[in-house]
Amino acid sequence: MQLFIRTSVSNMKNTHVIDVKNPELMKIETLKNMISIKLNIPYIFGIRTMVSPLLDNKKYLSEYKIEDMQTIQLVFPFR
């Protein structure tokens, strides 16, 4: 399964693709870790879909009905 990751930080305003294996068994926390490693950014961001609030780290992708080729957005805290 592929997910599109949209970032909105000033120095990386673009979309990245990440491959997810076994989305039914993957927690949001694991996805955040994969994104953090791939984009080389700190693990301080939240994840949301285009129509939902922030996703809970302890829940699974399947609980949010995240499907193949869906776009999710990274949300960074204010400093």
C-alpha positions in Angstrom: 0.0 0.0 0.0 1.3 3.5 -0.8 0.5 6.6 1.1 1.1 10.2 0.1 2.6 12.3 2.8 2.0 16.1 2.5 4.3 18.3 4.4 3.7 22.0 5.0 7.0 23.1 6.6 8.6 26.1 4.8 11.7 24.2 3.6 9.8 21.1 2.4 6.5 22.0 0.9 5.9 18.9 -1.1 4.4 15.4 -1.2 6.3 12.2 -0.5 5.4 8.6 -1.1 5.8 5.9 1.6 5.2 2.2 1.1 3.3 0.5 3.9 3.2 -3.3 4.4 0.4 -4.9 6.4 -1.7 -1.7 7.0 -4.2 -3.7 9.1 -1.4 -4.4 11.6 0.4 -1.1 11.6 -0.1 1.5 14.3 0.0 5.2 13.7 3.0 5.4 16.0 4.9 3.0 13.6 3.9 5.0 10.6 5.2 8.2 12.3 8.5 6.5 12.9 8.8 5.4 9.3 8.0 8.9 8.1 10.5 10.4 10.6 13.3 8.2 9.3 12.4 8.6 5.6 12.2 12.4 5.7 14.9 12.9 8.3 12.8 15.0 10.6 12.2 14.8 14.4 9.3 12.7 15.8 7.4 15.7 17.0 4.7 15.9 14.3 1.1 14.7 14.3 -0.7 13.0 11.5 -4.1 13.7 10.1 -6.1 12.8 7.1 -7.7 15.6 5.1 -11.1 15.1 6.9 -10.1 14.1 10.4 -8.5 15.5 13.5 -5.1 14.3 14.7 -4.8 10.5 14.6 -4.1 8.6 17.9 -0.7 6.9 18.1 -2.1 3.8 19.7 -4.7 3.0 17.0 -4.2 1.1 13.8 -4.4 2.5 10.2 -7.4 0.2 9.6 -9.3 1.8 12.4 -9.2 5.1 10.5 -10.1 3.4 7.2 -6.9 4.7 5.6 -6.8 3.2 2.1 -4.2 2.8 -0.7 -3.1 6.0 -2.4 -4.6 8.2 0.3 -3.0 11.5 1.3 -2.2 12.2 4.9 -0.9 15.4 6.3 1.9 16.1 8.8 1.0 18.6 11.5 3.9 20.3 13.3 3.5 22.1 16.7 4.1 25.8 17.0 7.4 26.9 18.5 
